[in-house]
Amino acid sequence: MVQLPMVDLKKQFQSIKAEIDREMQEVLESAIFIGGPKVNAFREQLETYLQVKHVIPCANGTDALQIAMMAIGLKPGDEVIVPAFTYVATAEVIGLLGLTPVMTDVDPETFNITPELIEAAITPKTKAIVPVHLFGQCADMEAIMALAAKHQLWVIEDNAQAIGADYKGNTVNGKSGTLGHIGCTSFFPSKNLGCYGDGGAITTNDDDLAYACRMIANHGQSKQYYHDMIGVNSRLDAMQAGVLNVKLPHLDRYNAARQRAAEYYDQHLGQLPQLLPPGRSVQSTHVFHQYTLRLNVPNPREVREALKAHLQNLGIPMMVYYPVPLYDQPAFNSYWKGGTLPVTEQLCATVFSLPMHSELDEDQLKYICEGVRTFFK
Ligand SMILES: Cc1ncc(COP(=O)(O)O)c(C=O)c1O
């Protein structure tokens, strides 16, 4: 029976196996597993690719967010604005640091936080905004940066899902993750740029923030065994850097393959009245970390379960990112003022994501689309 994966890392590996084998062998023979030339080479390669002054590699995307918030010097009680429709990590670190996550609704088409929703959530305690570039396209960073300047707020981009996306505004331009004061990304294996374990990075053009991040990621150490502040232990290891050194030069090609798959889905599923394909932002390219549709039917949660079972029988996986608003998660209840956010509620009830990766071929796409279409016949 056919069994398609959501992400085909095995097939991708086969196409870069010789390069990966060489990198792994070099790391093993060097016996330098933490820091060293592989990590430095990756840092430089990513700085060049993103056209950003500083990349600070770290252990994962969640740490990147935490280190960024520590570097900015946020204090317990400070409010940080985040979308309620996101992966938990975005808000988790805010709670962990004793800060207060203030959750807002999102745009129904792009699934991203908007300047209007942010502005409505600003209070005298607000210190930072975390726009999440959800599923692969940037939030409206030009307007968000203008708002941040007006209210003197920090902007920390959660770029875990959008590495490689290009943003083009009038005054704010460049790669996702380099548009705010500080950007955070994840190299979790299934991400657009994924390693073979955990990994993450912080990006910034600000020398002081970069210095603080480097220090915090390394036990708050300014020089060996001298600790200026409380930090953490968060490092990208040499094996993961080796994998990323191989994969980064392929990132644009991988993202282009995802975009072609998204176009195919648009063309073959976009006409179904029961489905709404993902909307596109005007200023940002979309690198399709996920291809996420909305159900346009009564009782969407039931229909979604039935669709999932139907696809499962055909060997087609389908995921729901994300089924529960952040404020309805027990971990976040205490931060919530009560009530609901209408778009977030609607998205949690209606969204589903289809297989999306750099190795999808036309036969697979055809099979997936036919599988979805037969369900609605
Ligand atoms: C939006 C978002 N933020 C943060 C993270 C955290 O990244 P990591 O899993 O590397 O800690 C993820 C990844 O899962 C994510 O999707």
The ligand as an SDF file (V2000), in Angstrom:
LIG
                    3D

 16 16  0  0  0  0  0  0  0  0999 V2000
    6.7250   28.9080   15.1800 C   0  0  0  0  0  0  0  0  0  0  0  0
    7.7610   28.1370   15.9360 C   0  0  0  0  0  0  0  0  0  0  0  0
    8.4520   28.7360   16.9220 N   0  0  0  0  0  0  0  0  0  0  0  0
    9.3990   28.0880   17.6100 C   0  0  0  0  0  0  0  0  0  0  0  0
    9.7060   26.7700   17.3660 C   0  0  0  0  0  0  0  0  0  0  0  0
   10.7000   26.0880   18.2250 C   0  0  0  0  0  0  0  0  0  0  0  0
   11.7680   25.4820   17.5780 O   0  0  0  0  0  0  0  0  0  0  0  0
   12.5030   24.2210   18.1950 P   0  0  0  0  0  0  0  0  0  0  0  0
   11.6060   23.0350   18.0060 O   0  0  0  0  0  0  0  0  0  0  0  0
   13.7710   24.1120   17.4030 O   0  0  0  0  0  0  0  0  0  0  0  0
   12.7660   24.5010   19.6200 O   0  0  0  0  0  0  0  0  0  0  0  0
    9.0320   26.1130   16.3300 C   0  0  0  0  0  0  0  0  0  0  0  0
    9.3990   24.7340   15.9620 C   0  0  0  0  0  0  0  0  0  0  0  0
    8.8870   23.7530   16.1980 O   0  0  0  0  0  0  0  0  0  0  0  0
    8.0240   26.7820   15.6100 C   0  0  0  0  0  0  0  0  0  0  0  0
    7.3320   26.1910   14.6460 O   0  0  0  0  0  0  0  0  0  0  0  0
  1  2  1  0
  2  3  1  0
  2 15  2  0
  3  4  2  0
  4  5  1  0
  5  6  1  0
  5 12  2  0
  6  7  1  0
  7  8  1  0
  8  9  2  0
  8 10  1  0
  8 11  1  0
 12 13  1  0
 12 15  1  0
 13 14  2  0
 15 16  1  0
M  END
$$$$
